[in-house]
Amino acid sequence: MARPQVTQKNVHLFIPNKVAKICSQLNKSEKLSLNDAILKFYNSNTYETLSRESSKLWQEGWVYVYQMGLN
């Protein structure tokens, strides 16, 4: 069975689990409320890059994406 091709139209399917884990880590490490952690991440350059299929960042693990946002 062939894997479906990931495109800009469906890349969003790969993002929610990573975002949840990253926001949970922001909550713990930066002592932010979950709402503030979510807002911080969704307004970050890292999220913008993650949501672009062409960046291929969606293929990486959540820890890598989280650490990328710290730099």
Z-matrix of the N, CA and C atoms (Angstrom, degrees):
N
C 1 1.449
C 2 1.533 1 108.91
N 3 1.292 2 117.03 1 126.82
C 4 1.462 3 122.72 2 -178.92
C 5 1.528 4 110.53 3 -76.19
N 6 1.314 5 115.12 4 141.35
C 7 1.470 6 119.97 5 175.99
C 8 1.515 7 109.39 6 -73.30
N 9 1.324 8 117.04 7 144.62
C 10 1.465 9 118.25 8 175.80
C 11 1.528 10 109.94 9 -69.04
N 12 1.300 11 115.59 10 147.17
C 13 1.457 12 120.72 11 179.06
C 14 1.524 13 109.77 12 -75.57
N 15 1.314 14 116.32 13 134.06
C 16 1.462 15 121.14 14 177.06
C 17 1.517 16 107.63 15 -85.41
N 18 1.324 17 114.89 16 126.64
C 19 1.463 18 121.71 17 179.36
C 20 1.520 19 108.93 18 -128.94
N 21 1.317 20 116.15 19 174.73
C 22 1.460 21 119.72 20 177.00
C 23 1.528 22 111.19 21 -61.06
N 24 1.318 23 117.05 22 -27.67
C 25 1.466 24 120.66 23 -178.81
C 26 1.523 25 112.73 24 -73.88
N 27 1.330 26 118.40 25 -25.93
C 28 1.463 27 118.68 26 -177.49
C 29 1.533 28 114.38 27 -119.64
N 30 1.311 29 118.35 28 1.42
C 31 1.463 30 120.32 29 -179.13
C 32 1.532 31 111.21 30 -60.40
N 33 1.308 32 117.60 31 -27.36
C 34 1.464 33 121.21 32 -179.93
C 35 1.528 34 112.53 33 -59.15
N 36 1.307 35 118.45 34 -19.40
C 37 1.464 36 122.13 35 179.17
C 38 1.530 37 111.84 36 -70.07
N 39 1.314 38 117.81 37 -21.77
C 40 1.454 39 122.36 38 -176.64
C 41 1.531 40 113.47 39 -95.83
N 42 1.303 41 117.04 40 -3.59
C 43 1.465 42 120.97 41 -170.05
C 44 1.538 43 115.32 42 -95.29
N 45 1.329 44 121.71 43 -38.93
C 46 1.471 45 120.77 44 -171.70
C 47 1.524 46 116.38 45 -54.86
N 48 1.323 47 118.66 46 -41.29
C 49 1.458 48 120.20 47 -179.70
C 50 1.527 49 110.89 48 -64.07
N 51 1.310 50 117.30 49 -40.80
C 52 1.463 51 121.24 50 177.80
C 53 1.531 52 110.64 51 -64.36
N 54 1.316 53 116.22 52 -44.52
C 55 1.467 54 120.51 53 -179.37
C 56 1.528 55 110.44 54 -61.88
N 57 1.314 56 117.47 55 -42.11
C 58 1.467 57 120.86 56 179.96
C 59 1.523 58 110.85 57 -61.00
N 60 1.320 59 117.18 58 -44.41
C 61 1.467 60 120.63 59 -179.29
C 62 1.525 61 111.25 60 -69.12
N 63 1.310 62 117.26 61 -40.07
C 64 1.464 63 120.98 62 179.06
C 65 1.523 64 110.32 63 -64.73
N 66 1.315 65 117.31 64 -44.13
C 67 1.470 66 120.81 65 -179.72
C 68 1.524 67 111.26 66 -66.57
N 69 1.320 68 117.08 67 -35.95
C 70 1.464 69 120.50 68 175.67
C 71 1.531 70 110.15 69 -63.20
N 72 1.315 71 116.67 70 -40.65
C 73 1.463 72 120.49 71 178.26
C 74 1.529 73 111.25 72 -67.65
N 75 1.331 74 117.25 73 -40.18
C 76 1.470 75 120.33 74 175.82
C 77 1.524 76 110.43 75 -61.27
N 78 1.313 77 116.39 76 -39.81
C 79 1.458 78 122.49 77 177.97
C 80 1.526 79 110.50 78 -57.56
N 81 1.316 80 116.00 79 -44.76
C 82 1.466 81 120.87 80 -177.52
C 83 1.522 82 112.12 81 -76.83
N 84 1.325 83 116.76 82 -49.54
C 85 1.462 84 119.83 83 -171.61
C 86 1.526 85 113.56 84 -76.44
N 87 1.328 86 117.08 85 -32.30
C 88 1.465 87 120.00 86 -178.01
C 89 1.524 88 112.63 87 -107.77
N 90 1.324 89 115.32 88 5.55
C 91 1.482 90 121.07 89 178.21
C 92 1.530 91 111.88 90 54.99
N 93 1.348 92 115.76 91 40.69
C 94 1.458 93 121.35 92 177.74
C 95 1.523 94 108.85 93 -96.10
N 96 1.315 95 116.40 94 151.97
C 97 1.463 96 118.57 95 170.40
C 98 1.523 97 106.92 96 -66.17
N 99 1.321 98 116.83 97 159.47
C 100 1.468 99 118.57 98 178.54
C 101 1.522 100 111.35 99 -60.13
N 102 1.326 101 116.98 100 -39.00
C 103 1.472 102 119.76 101 178.27
C 104 1.522 103 111.20 102 -61.37
N 105 1.332 104 116.94 103 -44.41
C 106 1.463 105 120.35 104 179.43
C 107 1.525 106 111.36 105 -66.76
N 108 1.331 107 116.92 106 -37.29
C 109 1.466 108 120.88 107 178.09
C 110 1.525 109 110.56 108 -64.39
N 111 1.319 110 116.38 109 -42.23
C 112 1.468 111 121.01 110 178.70
C 113 1.519 112 110.35 111 -63.48
N 114 1.322 113 116.53 112 -47.28
C 115 1.469 114 120.11 113 178.82
C 116 1.527 115 111.28 114 -61.40
N 117 1.325 116 116.64 115 -42.88
C 118 1.461 117 120.16 116 -179.62
C 119 1.525 118 110.24 117 -60.90
N 120 1.331 119 117.04 118 -46.34
C 121 1.457 120 118.85 119 -177.10
C 122 1.524 121 111.96 120 -70.39
N 123 1.329 122 117.95 121 -44.61
C 124 1.465 123 119.59 122 -178.61
C 125 1.530 124 112.42 123 -66.01
N 126 1.308 125 117.90 124 -20.51
C 127 1.463 126 121.40 125 177.44
C 128 1.526 127 112.92 126 -97.76
N 129 1.326 128 116.74 127 10.64
C 130 1.467 129 120.31 128 -177.24
C 131 1.528 130 112.31 129 -93.86
N 132 1.322 131 114.73 130 159.40
C 133 1.466 132 120.83 131 173.65
C 134 1.519 133 110.82 132 -64.98
N 135 1.331 134 116.32 133 -31.12
C 136 1.463 135 120.41 134 179.41
C 137 1.524 136 110.15 135 -62.39
N 138 1.330 137 117.35 136 -43.87
C 139 1.468 138 119.36 137 178.78
C 140 1.525 139 110.50 138 -65.33
N 141 1.308 140 116.48 139 -39.73
C 142 1.462 141 119.96 140 179.04
C 143 1.535 142 110.19 141 -59.41
N 144 1.317 143 115.71 142 -43.51
C 145 1.464 144 120.22 143 178.47
C 146 1.522 145 110.81 144 -67.31
N 147 1.318 146 116.68 145 -43.55
C 148 1.465 147 121.82 146 179.66
C 149 1.523 148 111.68 147 -58.32
N 150 1.299 149 117.11 148 -37.36
C 151 1.464 150 120.78 149 -176.11
C 152 1.525 151 114.20 150 -81.12
N 153 1.328 152 116.70 151 -4.66
C 154 1.473 153 120.76 152 175.24
C 155 1.516 154 109.09 153 -92.82
N 156 1.299 155 117.69 154 117.21
C 157 1.465 156 121.78 155 -178.79
C 158 1.516 157 111.14 156 -56.86
N 159 1.308 158 117.35 157 -39.66
C 160 1.464 159 121.71 158 -175.79
C 161 1.527 160 113.28 159 -63.70
N 162 1.318 161 118.27 160 -20.47
C 163 1.464 162 121.19 161 179.12
C 164 1.526 163 111.71 162 -73.88
N 165 1.306 164 116.71 163 -23.66
C 166 1.472 165 123.76 164 -177.00
C 167 1.528 166 112.72 165 62.75
N 168 1.319 167 118.17 166 9.71
C 169 1.459 168 121.71 167 178.59
C 170 1.528 169 110.89 168 -65.34
N 171 1.315 170 117.61 169 -28.30
C 172 1.460 171 122.13 170 179.09
C 173 1.527 172 111.57 171 -60.70
N 174 1.326 173 118.31 172 -18.10
C 175 1.463 174 122.14 173 179.40
C 176 1.530 175 112.22 174 -79.97
N 177 1.301 176 116.50 175 -18.30
C 178 1.467 177 121.45 176 -175.71
C 179 1.527 178 111.14 177 -82.46
N 180 1.299 179 115.54 178 160.81
C 181 1.462 180 121.48 179 177.17
C 182 1.523 181 111.24 180 -72.62
N 183 1.317 182 115.61 181 161.34
C 184 1.461 183 120.06 182 -176.04
C 185 1.531 184 111.55 183 -65.06
N 186 1.329 185 118.54 184 -33.10
C 187 1.464 186 120.61 185 -179.21
C 188 1.524 187 109.96 186 -64.82
N 189 1.316 188 116.67 187 -43.12
C 190 1.469 189 120.87 188 177.55
C 191 1.530 190 110.38 189 -60.80
N 192 1.316 191 117.12 190 -44.63
C 193 1.470 192 121.19 191 -179.11
C 194 1.540 193 109.20 192 -65.44
N 195 1.316 194 117.30 193 -41.58
C 196 1.463 195 121.56 194 178.35
C 197 1.524 196 110.63 195 -61.29
N 198 1.332 197 116.74 196 -47.75
C 199 1.453 198 120.45 197 -179.66
C 200 1.521 199 112.28 198 -65.56
N 201 1.309 200 116.48 199 -33.16
C 202 1.468 201 120.78 200 176.98
C 203 1.532 202 109.84 201 -61.78
N 204 1.308 203 116.66 202 -38.08
C 205 1.458 204 121.55 203 -179.67
C 206 1.507 205 113.48 204 -69.72
N 207 1.333 206 116.85 205 -19.22
C 208 1.461 207 120.90 206 179.79
C 209 1.513 208 112.36 207 -81.44
N 210 1.310 209 116.68 208 -18.02
C 211 1.470 210 120.56 209 -177.82
C 212 1.506 211 111.73 210 -87.67
